[in-house]
Amino acid sequence: MNTTLETTADPLPEELAFLSERLTAFNDGDVGASEKKALAVFVRDEIGAIVAGISGYTAWGWLYVQWLWVDERLRGQHMAGRMLDAAEREAVARGCQNAWIDTFNPNAAKVYQRQGYQPFGTLADFPVGRSRIFLRKKLVD
C-alpha cells in the first residue's frame, strides 16, 4: 500500500467525522460503548441571553466539563459552583461515578477545589508561564 502523509490546518468536516467514527468503533470494541452524551448548563439573563454556562459530556461513567464560563458581572456569586452542582446531578442521574475538569487559571482551580475537585496532574508551561491543572471528583460513594 502506498501512502502519503498530509498535515493541514483546514481538515474537512467529513474527514474529522470519519476519524471520529473509526476511533469510536475501535474503542467500543476495546472497552465497550462509551454512551457519550452532551451535557450543558446555561444561565440566562432576563432577555434570555447566556451569561454563564458549562459544556461537556458524559461517557464511560464520567462527567467531563470541557468549558465553563461566567460573565464578569456574575463572578464572585458562586455561579460556577451552582452550574457544577447542576451538571453533577445530571451526570449522576446518567449513571456517572466521577467527574473531571482542567484549567490553566489558578483562580478557577481554587473554585473547583472548593467544589470538591482534587488535583491529579499538571502540565507545566501550558501555556508558557502557567500550568494546566487536571482535577477530579468522586460523585458517588
DSSP file (Angstrom, degrees, kcal/mol; ACC not computed):
  #  RESIDUE AA STRUCTURE BP1 BP2  ACC     N-H-->O    O-->H-N    N-H-->O    O-->H-N    TCO  KAPPA ALPHA  PHI   PSI    X-CA   Y-CA   Z-CA
    1    1 A M              0   0    0      0, 0.0     2,-0.4     0, 0.0     0, 0.0   0.000 360.0 360.0 360.0 124.5    0.0    0.0    0.0
    2    2 A N        -     0   0    0      2,-0.0     2,-0.3     0, 0.0     0, 0.0  -0.749 360.0-176.0 -86.8 136.4    1.4    3.4   -1.0
    3    3 A T        -     0   0    0     -2,-0.4     2,-0.3     2,-0.0     0, 0.0  -0.907  17.3-154.8-131.2 158.8    0.7    6.2    1.5
    4    4 A T        -     0   0    0     -2,-0.3     2,-0.5     2,-0.0    -2,-0.0  -0.968  16.2-134.3-129.1 150.3    1.2    9.9    1.8
    5    5 A L        -     0   0    0     -2,-0.3     2,-0.4     2,-0.0    -2,-0.0  -0.917  24.3-173.0-106.5 125.6    1.4   12.0    4.9
    6    6 A E        -     0   0    0     -2,-0.5     2,-0.5     2,-0.0    -2,-0.0  -0.974  10.1-165.2-124.0 130.3   -0.6   15.2    4.9
    7    7 A T        +     0   0    0     -2,-0.4     2,-0.3     4,-0.0    -2,-0.0  -0.955  20.0 170.3-112.0 132.7   -0.6   17.9    7.5
    8    8 A T        -     0   0    0     -2,-0.5    -2,-0.0     1,-0.1     0, 0.0  -0.995  40.0-159.8-144.8 147.3   -3.4   20.5    7.4
    9    9 A A  S    S+     0   0    0     -2,-0.3    -1,-0.1     1,-0.2    -2,-0.0   0.400  96.2  55.3 -96.7  -2.2   -4.9   23.3    9.4
   10   10 A D  S    S+     0   0    0      2,-0.0    -1,-0.2     0, 0.0     2,-0.1  -0.474  70.0 175.0-130.6  62.1   -8.1   23.0    7.5
   11   11 A P        -     0   0    0      0, 0.0    -4,-0.0     0, 0.0     3,-0.0  -0.389  36.9-110.2 -66.8 147.8   -9.5   19.4    7.7
   12   12 A L    >>  -     0   0    0      1,-0.1     4,-2.0    -2,-0.1     3,-0.7  -0.508  21.3-121.2 -74.5 145.5  -12.8   18.9    6.1
   13   13 A P  H 3> S+     0   0    0      0, 0.0     4,-2.4     0, 0.0     5,-0.2   0.878 114.6  53.6 -55.0 -38.7  -15.7   18.2    8.5
   14   14 A E  H 3> S+     0   0    0      2,-0.2     4,-2.0     1,-0.2     5,-0.1   0.813 105.9  53.5 -68.4 -28.7  -16.3   14.8    6.8
   15   15 A E  H <> S+     0   0    0     -3,-0.7     4,-2.1     2,-0.2    -1,-0.2   0.913 110.8  45.6 -69.9 -42.1  -12.7   13.8    7.3
   16   16 A L  H  X S+     0   0    0     -4,-2.0     4,-2.5     2,-0.2    -2,-0.2   0.887 111.7  52.4 -66.3 -38.5  -12.9   14.6   11.0
   17   17 A A  H  X S+     0   0    0     -4,-2.4     4,-2.7    -5,-0.2    -2,-0.2   0.900 107.3  53.4 -62.5 -40.5  -16.2   12.7   11.2
   18   18 A F  H  X S+     0   0    0     -4,-2.0     4,-2.4     2,-0.2    -2,-0.2   0.938 110.2  46.4 -59.2 -48.4  -14.5    9.7    9.5
   19   19 A L  H  X S+     0   0    0     -4,-2.1     4,-2.8     1,-0.2     5,-0.3   0.922 112.5  50.7 -60.3 -44.2  -11.8    9.7   12.2
   20   20 A S  H  X S+     0   0    0     -4,-2.5     4,-2.6     1,-0.2    -2,-0.2   0.920 110.9  48.3 -60.0 -45.5  -14.3   10.0   14.9
   21   21 A E  H  X S+     0   0    0     -4,-2.7     4,-2.2     2,-0.2    -1,-0.2   0.913 113.7  46.7 -62.3 -43.3  -16.4    7.1   13.6
   22   22 A R  H  X S+     0   0    0     -4,-2.4     4,-2.2     2,-0.2    -2,-0.2   0.917 114.6  45.4 -67.4 -43.5  -13.3    4.9   13.2
   23   23 A L  H  X S+     0   0    0     -4,-2.8     4,-3.0     2,-0.2     5,-0.2   0.906 112.4  51.9 -67.6 -39.9  -11.9    5.7   16.7
   24   24 A T  H  X S+     0   0    0     -4,-2.6     4,-2.8    -5,-0.3    -2,-0.2   0.918 109.9  49.3 -60.4 -43.9  -15.4    5.2   18.3
   25   25 A A  H  X S+     0   0    0     -4,-2.2     4,-1.8    -5,-0.2    -1,-0.2   0.910 112.7  47.8 -62.6 -42.2  -15.7    1.8   16.6
   26   26 A F  H  X S+     0   0    0     -4,-2.2     4,-1.8     2,-0.2    -2,-0.2   0.956 114.2  45.4 -62.5 -50.3  -12.3    0.8   17.8
   27   27 A N  H  X>S+     0   0    0     -4,-3.0     4,-3.2     1,-0.2     5,-0.8   0.892 109.4  55.3 -62.7 -40.4  -12.9    2.0   21.4
   28   28 A D  H  X5S+     0   0    0     -4,-2.8     4,-1.1     1,-0.2    -1,-0.2   0.909 112.1  44.1 -58.2 -41.7  -16.3    0.4   21.5
   29   29 A G  H  <5S+     0   0    0     -4,-1.8    -1,-0.2    -5,-0.2    -2,-0.2   0.800 118.5  44.8 -71.7 -28.9  -14.7   -3.0   20.6
   30   30 A D  H  <5S+     0   0    0     -4,-1.8    -2,-0.2    -5,-0.1    -3,-0.2   0.931 136.9   0.7 -82.4 -49.5  -11.9   -2.4   23.0
   31   31 A V  H  <5S-     0   0    0     -4,-3.2    -3,-0.2     1,-0.3    -2,-0.2   0.380 108.3 -95.6-125.3   1.7  -13.6   -1.2   26.2
   32   32 A G     << -     0   0    0     -4,-1.1    -1,-0.3    -5,-0.8    -3,-0.1  -0.140  62.0 -38.9  99.4 161.2  -17.3   -1.1   25.4
   33   33 A A        -     0   0    0     -5,-0.1    27,-0.1     1,-0.1    -8,-0.0  -0.297  44.8-148.2 -61.2 136.3  -19.6    1.6   24.2
   34   34 A S        -     0   0    0    -10,-0.1    26,-2.3    25,-0.1    27,-0.4   0.745  15.6-145.9 -76.8 -23.8  -19.0    5.0   25.8
   35   35 A E        -     0   0    0     24,-0.2    23,-0.1     1,-0.2    26,-0.1   0.872  27.8-167.4  53.6  38.4  -22.6    6.1   25.8
   36   36 A K        +     0   0    0     23,-0.1     2,-0.4    21,-0.1    23,-0.2  -0.342  12.4 173.6 -61.3 130.6  -21.2    9.6   25.2
   37   37 A K  E     -A   58   0A   0     21,-2.2    21,-2.5    -3,-0.1    -1,-0.0  -0.992  31.6-114.1-144.1 131.6  -23.9   12.2   25.6
   38   38 A A  E     -A   57   0A   0     -2,-0.4     2,-0.4    19,-0.2    19,-0.3  -0.246  28.9-168.1 -61.5 150.5  -23.5   16.0   25.6
   39   39 A L  E     +A   56   0A   0     17,-2.2    17,-2.1    25,-0.1     2,-0.3  -0.969  10.0 170.2-143.2 126.3  -24.3   17.9   28.8
   40   40 A A  E     -A   55   0A   0     -2,-0.4     2,-0.4    15,-0.2    15,-0.2  -0.982  16.5-165.2-136.2 149.2  -24.7   21.6   29.0
   41   41 A V  E     -A   54   0A   0     13,-1.9    13,-2.6    -2,-0.3     2,-0.4  -0.998  15.4-170.9-130.8 127.7  -25.9   24.0   31.8
   42   42 A F  E     -A   53   0A   0     -2,-0.4     2,-0.5    11,-0.2    11,-0.2  -0.932  16.0-156.3-122.2 145.7  -26.8   27.6   30.9
   43   43 A V  E     -A   52   0A   0      9,-2.7     8,-3.1    -2,-0.4     9,-1.1  -0.986  21.8-167.4-114.0 128.5  -27.6   30.7   33.0
   44   44 A R  E     -A   50   0A   0     -2,-0.5     6,-0.2     6,-0.3     5,-0.0  -0.877  13.3-131.5-119.8 149.3  -29.6   33.2   31.1
   45   45 A D    >   -     0   0    0      4,-2.4     3,-1.9    -2,-0.3    -1,-0.1  -0.154  48.7 -76.4 -84.9-172.4  -30.5   36.8   31.9
   46   46 A E  T 3  S+     0   0    0      1,-0.3    -1,-0.1     2,-0.1    -2,-0.0   0.683 133.2  45.9 -64.3 -18.7  -34.0   38.4   31.8
   47   47 A I  T 3  S-     0   0    0      2,-0.1    -1,-0.3     0, 0.0    -3,-0.0   0.344 122.0-102.6-104.4   6.2  -33.9   38.6   28.0
   48   48 A G  S <  S+     0   0    0     -3,-1.9     2,-0.2     1,-0.3    -2,-0.1   0.486  71.6 144.9  91.7   3.1  -32.7   35.0   27.5
   49   49 A A        -     0   0    0      1,-0.1    -4,-2.4    -5,-0.0     2,-0.4  -0.522  56.8-109.1 -74.9 142.5  -29.0   35.8   26.7
   50   50 A I  E     +A   44   0A   0     -6,-0.2    -6,-0.3    -2,-0.2     3,-0.1  -0.578  41.5 168.1 -73.4 126.5  -26.5   33.4   28.0
   51   51 A V  E     +     0   0A   0     -8,-3.1    20,-2.7     1,-0.4     2,-0.3   0.389  69.0   6.2-118.7  -3.3  -24.5   34.9   30.9
   52   52 A A  E    S+AB  43  70A   0     -9,-1.1    -9,-2.7    18,-0.2    -1,-0.4  -0.931  70.6 163.3-169.0 155.2  -22.8   31.7   32.1
   53   53 A G  E     -AB  42  69A   0     16,-2.8    16,-2.6    -2,-0.3     2,-0.4  -0.982  27.3-139.7-173.6 162.5  -22.5   28.2   31.1
   54   54 A I  E     -AB  41  68A   0    -13,-2.6   -13,-1.9    -2,-0.3     2,-0.4  -0.980  16.8-174.0-126.8 139.6  -21.0   24.7   31.1
   55   55 A S  E     +AB  40  67A   0     12,-2.4    12,-2.6    -2,-0.4    11,-1.4  -0.999  31.6 104.1-133.8 134.8  -20.4   22.5   28.1
   56   56 A G  E     -AB  39  65A   0    -17,-2.1   -17,-2.2    -2,-0.4     2,-0.3  -0.856  48.3-114.2-172.3-151.9  -19.1   18.9   28.3
   57   57 A Y  E     -AB  38  64A   0      7,-2.0     7,-3.0   -19,-0.3     2,-0.4  -0.986  11.7-121.6-160.6 164.8  -20.3   15.4   28.1
   58   58 A T  E     +AB  37  63A   0    -21,-2.5   -21,-2.2    -2,-0.3     2,-0.3  -0.929  38.2 154.4-111.5 142.3  -20.7   12.1   30.0
   59   59 A A  E >   + B   0  62A   0      3,-2.3     3,-2.1    -2,-0.4   -24,-0.2  -0.931  60.7   3.8-165.2 142.5  -19.0    8.9   28.8
   60   60 A W  T 3  S-     0   0    0    -26,-2.3   -25,-0.1    -2,-0.3     3,-0.1   0.801 130.7 -53.2  49.4  35.6  -17.9    5.7   30.4
   61   61 A G  T 3  S+     0   0    0    -27,-0.4    36,-2.6     1,-0.3    37,-1.5   0.648 116.3 109.5  79.8  14.6  -19.3    6.7   33.7
   62   62 A W  E <   -Bc  59  98A   0     -3,-2.1    -3,-2.3    34,-0.2     2,-0.5  -0.934  59.4-142.0-124.2 147.0  -17.5   10.1   33.9
   63   63 A L  E     -Bc  58  99A   0     35,-2.1    37,-2.5    -2,-0.3     2,-0.5  -0.928  18.2-166.1 -98.4 128.3  -18.6   13.7   33.5
   64   64 A Y  E     -Bc  57 100A   0     -7,-3.0    -7,-2.0    -2,-0.5     2,-0.9  -0.977   7.9-156.3-115.3 121.1  -16.1   15.8   31.6
   65   65 A V  E     +Bc  56 101A   0     35,-2.2    37,-0.6    -2,-0.5    -9,-0.2  -0.849  18.4 172.2 -94.8 106.1  -16.5   19.6   31.9
   66   66 A Q  E     +     0   0A   0    -11,-1.4     2,-0.4    -2,-0.9   -10,-0.2   0.906  64.9  20.7 -82.8 -44.8  -14.8   20.9   28.8
   67   67 A W  E     +B   55   0A   0    -12,-2.6   -12,-2.4     2,-0.0     2,-0.4  -0.984  57.3 173.9-129.9 137.8  -15.8   24.6   29.0
   68   68 A L  E     +B   54   0A   0     -2,-0.4     2,-0.4   -14,-0.2   -14,-0.2  -0.949  12.9 169.5-141.5 120.9  -17.0   26.7   32.0
   69   69 A W  E     -B   53   0A   0    -16,-2.6   -16,-2.8    -2,-0.4     2,-0.4  -0.993  14.0-172.7-136.6 140.5  -17.5   30.4   31.6
   70   70 A V  E     -B   52   0A   0     -2,-0.4   -18,-0.2   -18,-0.2     5,-0.1  -0.997  32.3-114.8-132.2 127.6  -19.1   33.1   33.8
   71   71 A D    >>  -     0   0    0    -20,-2.7     3,-2.1    -2,-0.4     4,-0.7  -0.278  31.0-115.3 -55.5 143.2  -19.7   36.6   32.7
   72   72 A E  G >4 S+     0   0    0      1,-0.3     3,-0.9     2,-0.2    -1,-0.1   0.822 113.9  62.5 -53.2 -35.0  -17.6   39.1   34.7
   73   73 A R  G 34 S+     0   0    0      1,-0.2    -1,-0.3   -22,-0.1    -2,-0.1   0.718 108.3  42.5 -66.0 -19.8  -20.8   40.7   36.2
   74   74 A L  G X4 S+     0   0    0     -3,-2.1     3,-1.3   -23,-0.2     5,-0.5   0.471  85.5 117.6-104.9  -4.2  -21.7   37.3   37.8
   75   75 A R  T << S+     0   0    0     -3,-0.9    -3,-0.0    -4,-0.7    -4,-0.0  -0.331  71.7  31.4 -67.2 147.3  -18.2   36.3   39.1
   76   76 A G  T 3  S+     0   0    0     -2,-0.0    -1,-0.2     1,-0.0    -4,-0.0   0.511  94.1  96.4  84.2   5.7  -17.9   36.0   42.8
   77   77 A Q  S <  S-     0   0    0     -3,-1.3    -2,-0.1     0, 0.0    -3,-0.0   0.123 100.9-107.7-112.7  18.7  -21.5   34.9   43.2
   78   78 A H  S  > S+     0   0    0      1,-0.1     4,-2.1     3,-0.1     5,-0.2   0.723  74.6 139.4  64.4  24.2  -20.9   31.1   43.3
   79   79 A M  H  >  +     0   0    0     -5,-0.5     4,-2.5     2,-0.2     5,-0.2   0.903  68.3  53.5 -66.0 -40.5  -22.3   30.7   39.8
   80   80 A A  H  > S+     0   0    0      1,-0.2     4,-2.7     2,-0.2    -1,-0.2   0.924 110.1  48.4 -59.7 -43.7  -19.6   28.2   38.8
   81   81 A G  H  > S+     0   0    0      2,-0.2     4,-2.6     1,-0.2    -1,-0.2   0.898 110.6  50.2 -63.3 -41.5  -20.4   26.1   41.8
   82   82 A R  H  X S+     0   0    0     -4,-2.1     4,-2.0     2,-0.2    -1,-0.2   0.901 112.8  46.8 -64.4 -40.3  -24.1   26.2   41.1
   83   83 A M  H  X S+     0   0    0     -4,-2.5     4,-2.6     2,-0.2    -2,-0.2   0.910 111.8  50.3 -69.1 -40.9  -23.6   25.2   37.5
   84   84 A L  H  X S+     0   0    0     -4,-2.7     4,-2.9    -5,-0.2     5,-0.2   0.920 108.6  53.0 -62.1 -42.2  -21.2   22.4   38.5
   85   85 A D  H  X S+     0   0    0     -4,-2.6     4,-2.4     1,-0.2    -1,-0.2   0.931 111.0  46.9 -56.2 -45.9  -23.8   21.1   41.0
   86   86 A A  H  X S+     0   0    0     -4,-2.0     4,-2.1     2,-0.2    -2,-0.2   0.921 113.5  47.4 -64.1 -44.2  -26.4   21.0   38.3
   87   87 A A  H  X S+     0   0    0     -4,-2.6     4,-2.4     1,-0.2    -1,-0.2   0.904 112.4  50.1 -63.9 -41.2  -24.1   19.2   35.8
   88   88 A E  H  X S+     0   0    0     -4,-2.9     4,-2.6     2,-0.2    -2,-0.2   0.894 108.1  52.6 -65.9 -40.3  -23.0   16.7   38.5
   89   89 A R  H  X S+     0   0    0     -4,-2.4     4,-2.2    -5,-0.2    -1,-0.2   0.933 112.0  46.0 -60.0 -45.3  -26.6   15.9   39.4
   90   90 A E  H  X S+     0   0    0     -4,-2.1     4,-1.4     2,-0.2    -2,-0.2   0.902 111.4  52.5 -64.1 -40.4  -27.4   15.2   35.8
   91   91 A A  H  <>S+     0   0    0     -4,-2.4     5,-2.8     2,-0.2     3,-0.3   0.913 109.4  48.6 -63.0 -42.5  -24.2   13.1   35.4
   92   92 A V  H ><5S+     0   0    0     -4,-2.6     3,-1.9     1,-0.2    -1,-0.2   0.912 107.8  54.9 -63.5 -41.7  -25.2   11.0   38.5
   93   93 A A  H 3<5S+     0   0    0     -4,-2.2    -1,-0.2     1,-0.3    -2,-0.2   0.799 106.5  53.0 -60.7 -27.5  -28.7   10.6   37.0
   94   94 A R  T 3<5S-     0   0    0     -4,-1.4    -1,-0.3    -3,-0.3    -2,-0.2   0.424 129.0 -99.2 -86.2   0.1  -27.0    9.3   33.9
   95   95 A G  T < 5 +     0   0    0     -3,-1.9    -3,-0.2     1,-0.3     2,-0.2   0.585  69.0 154.4  96.2  10.7  -25.0    6.7   36.0
   96   96 A C      < -     0   0    0     -5,-2.8    -1,-0.3    -6,-0.2   -34,-0.2  -0.466  26.2-173.8 -76.0 145.3  -21.7    8.6   36.3
   97   97 A Q        +     0   0    0    -36,-2.6    42,-2.7    -2,-0.2    43,-1.5   0.632  67.1  24.6-105.2 -23.7  -19.5    7.9   39.3
   98   98 A N  E     -cD  62 138A   0    -37,-1.5   -35,-2.1    40,-0.3     2,-0.3  -0.885  58.2-153.8-142.9 165.3  -16.8   10.5   38.7
   99   99 A A  E     -cD  63 137A   0     38,-2.2    38,-2.4    -2,-0.3     2,-0.3  -0.978   7.6-168.7-140.2 153.5  -16.1   13.9   37.1
  100  100 A W  E     +cD  64 136A   0    -37,-2.5   -35,-2.2    -2,-0.3     2,-0.3  -0.992   7.5 171.1-143.9 155.9  -13.0   15.7   35.8
  101  101 A I  E     -cD  65 135A   0     34,-2.2    34,-3.1    -2,-0.3     2,-0.3  -0.966  13.1-153.8-152.9 156.2  -12.1   19.2   34.6
  102  102 A D  E     + D   0 134A   0    -37,-0.6     2,-0.3    -2,-0.3    32,-0.2  -0.978  15.4 165.8-139.0 156.3   -9.0   21.0   33.7
  103  103 A T  E     - D   0 133A   0     30,-2.0    30,-3.9    -2,-0.3    -2,-0.0  -0.984  34.2-152.3-158.6 155.9   -7.8   24.6   33.7
  104  104 A F  S    S+     0   0    0     -2,-0.3    27,-0.3    28,-0.3     3,-0.1   0.213  75.7  97.4-113.6  11.9   -4.8   26.8   33.4
  105  105 A N     >  -     0   0    0      1,-0.1     4,-2.2    28,-0.1     5,-0.2  -0.889  63.1-155.3-100.1 114.9   -6.3   29.6   35.5
  106  106 A P  H  > S+     0   0    0      0, 0.0     4,-1.6     0, 0.0    -1,-0.1   0.837  94.8  53.9 -60.4 -32.5   -5.2   29.3   39.2
  107  107 A N  H  > S+     0   0    0      2,-0.2     4,-1.9     1,-0.2     5,-0.1   0.913 108.3  48.9 -67.5 -41.3   -8.4   31.1   40.4
  108  108 A A  H  > S+     0   0    0      1,-0.2     4,-2.6     2,-0.2     5,-0.2   0.904 107.0  56.3 -63.3 -40.1  -10.6   28.6   38.6
  109  109 A A  H  X S+     0   0    0     -4,-2.2     4,-2.2     1,-0.2    -1,-0.2   0.894 106.4  50.5 -58.6 -39.6   -8.6   25.8   40.1
  110  110 A K  H  X S+     0   0    0     -4,-1.6     4,-2.1     2,-0.2    -1,-0.2   0.899 109.1  51.3 -64.6 -40.8   -9.4   27.2   43.6
  111  111 A V  H  X S+     0   0    0     -4,-1.9     4,-1.1     1,-0.2    -2,-0.2   0.939 111.1  47.7 -60.3 -47.1  -13.1   27.4   42.7
  112  112 A Y  H  <>S+     0   0    0     -4,-2.6     5,-2.4     1,-0.2     3,-0.3   0.877 109.7  52.7 -64.2 -37.8  -13.1   23.7   41.5
  113  113 A Q  H ><5S+     0   0    0     -4,-2.2     3,-1.7     1,-0.2    -1,-0.2   0.880 104.6  55.4 -66.2 -36.4  -11.3   22.7   44.7
  114  114 A R  H 3<5S+     0   0    0     -4,-2.1    -1,-0.2     1,-0.3    -2,-0.2   0.797 104.4  56.0 -63.5 -26.1  -13.9   24.4   46.8
  115  115 A Q  T 3<5S-     0   0    0     -4,-1.1    -1,-0.3    -3,-0.3    -2,-0.2   0.400 131.3 -95.1 -85.2   1.9  -16.5   22.2   44.9
  116  116 A G  T < 5S+     0   0    0     -3,-1.7    22,-0.3     1,-0.3     2,-0.3   0.485  78.1 140.8 100.1   3.3  -14.6   19.1   46.0
  117  117 A Y      < -     0   0    0     -5,-2.4    -1,-0.3    -6,-0.1    20,-0.2  -0.603  35.6-155.2 -79.9 140.5  -12.4   18.6   43.0
  118  118 A Q  E     -E  136   0A   0     18,-3.2    18,-2.4    -2,-0.3     2,-0.0  -0.952  19.3-112.7-119.4 134.9   -8.9   17.4   43.7
  119  119 A P  E     +E  135   0A   0      0, 0.0    16,-0.3     0, 0.0     3,-0.1  -0.354  35.0 169.1 -62.9 141.6   -5.8   17.9   41.5
  120  120 A F  E     -     0   0A   0     14,-2.9     2,-0.3     1,-0.4    15,-0.2   0.384  62.4  -1.0-131.0  -2.8   -4.4   14.7   40.0
  121  121 A G  E     -E  134   0A   0     13,-1.1    13,-3.0     2,-0.0    -1,-0.4  -0.944  53.5-155.1-177.4 159.0   -1.9   16.1   37.4
  122  122 A T  E     -E  133   0A   0     -2,-0.3     2,-0.5    11,-0.2    11,-0.2  -0.981  12.1-146.9-141.5 153.7   -0.4   19.2   35.8
  123  123 A L  E >   -E  132   0A   0      9,-2.1     9,-2.5    -2,-0.3     3,-0.7  -0.975  29.1-137.3-117.5 112.2    1.3   20.1   32.6
  124  124 A A  E 3  S+E  131   0A   0     -2,-0.5     7,-0.2     1,-0.2     4,-0.1  -0.361  81.7  15.3 -69.3 149.1    3.9   22.8   33.3
  125  125 A D  T 3  S+     0   0    0      5,-1.0     3,-0.4     2,-0.2    -1,-0.2   0.861  79.1 157.8  55.9  41.7    4.2   25.7   30.8
  126  126 A F  S <  S+     0   0    0      4,-1.2    -3,-0.2    -3,-0.7     2,-0.2  -0.769  89.0  11.0-130.7  88.5    0.8   25.1   29.2
  127  127 A P  S >  S-     0   0    0      0, 0.0     3,-2.8     0, 0.0    -1,-0.6   0.605 125.7 -89.7 -78.2 173.4    0.5   27.9   28.3
  128  128 A V  T 3  S+     0   0    0     -3,-0.4     3,-0.1     1,-0.3    -2,-0.1  -0.191 115.9  20.4 -51.9 130.4    4.0   29.2   28.9
  129  129 A G  T 3  S+     0   0    0      1,-0.3    -1,-0.3    -3,-0.0     2,-0.3   0.271 119.3  69.8  92.2 -10.7    4.2   30.7   32.4
  130  130 A R  S <  S-     0   0    0     -3,-2.8    -4,-1.2    -7,-0.0    -5,-1.0  -0.782  72.6-129.7-126.7 171.7    1.2   28.7   33.7
  131  131 A S  E     - E   0 124A   0    -27,-0.3     2,-0.6    -2,-0.3    -7,-0.2  -0.987  17.1-130.0-122.9 138.2    0.4   25.1   34.4
  132  132 A R  E     - E   0 123A   0     -9,-2.5    -9,-2.1    -2,-0.4     2,-0.5  -0.784  28.9-154.6 -84.5 125.5   -2.6   23.2   33.2
  133  133 A I  E     -DE 103 122A   0    -30,-3.9   -30,-2.0    -2,-0.6     2,-0.5  -0.885   6.2-156.3-109.6 129.6   -4.2   21.6   36.2
  134  134 A F  E     -DE 102 121A   0    -13,-3.0   -14,-2.9    -2,-0.5   -13,-1.1  -0.907  16.7-176.6-106.1 130.1   -6.3   18.5   36.0
  135  135 A L  E     -DE 101 119A   0    -34,-3.1   -34,-2.2    -2,-0.5     2,-0.3  -0.927   7.0-167.9-129.5 150.6   -8.8   17.8   38.7
  136  136 A R  E     -DE 100 118A   0    -18,-2.4   -18,-3.2    -2,-0.3     2,-0.3  -0.932   3.4-163.7-135.2 159.5  -11.2   15.0   39.5
  137  137 A K  E     -D   99   0A   0    -38,-2.4   -38,-2.2    -2,-0.3     2,-0.6  -0.992  21.5-130.1-144.5 135.6  -14.1   14.5   41.9
  138  138 A K  E     -D   98   0A   0     -2,-0.3   -40,-0.3   -22,-0.3     3,-0.1  -0.764  22.2-174.2 -82.1 122.7  -15.9   11.3   43.0
  139  139 A L        +     0   0    0    -42,-2.7     2,-0.4    -2,-0.6   -41,-0.2   0.769  68.1  34.9 -90.8 -28.4  -19.6   11.9   42.5
  140  140 A V              0   0    0    -43,-1.5    -1,-0.2     1,-0.1   -43,-0.0  -0.992 360.0 360.0-131.9 132.7  -21.0    8.7   44.2
  141  141 A D              0   0    0     -2,-0.4    -1,-0.1    -3,-0.1   -44,-0.0   0.479 360.0 360.0 -76.0 360.0  -19.5    6.9   47.2
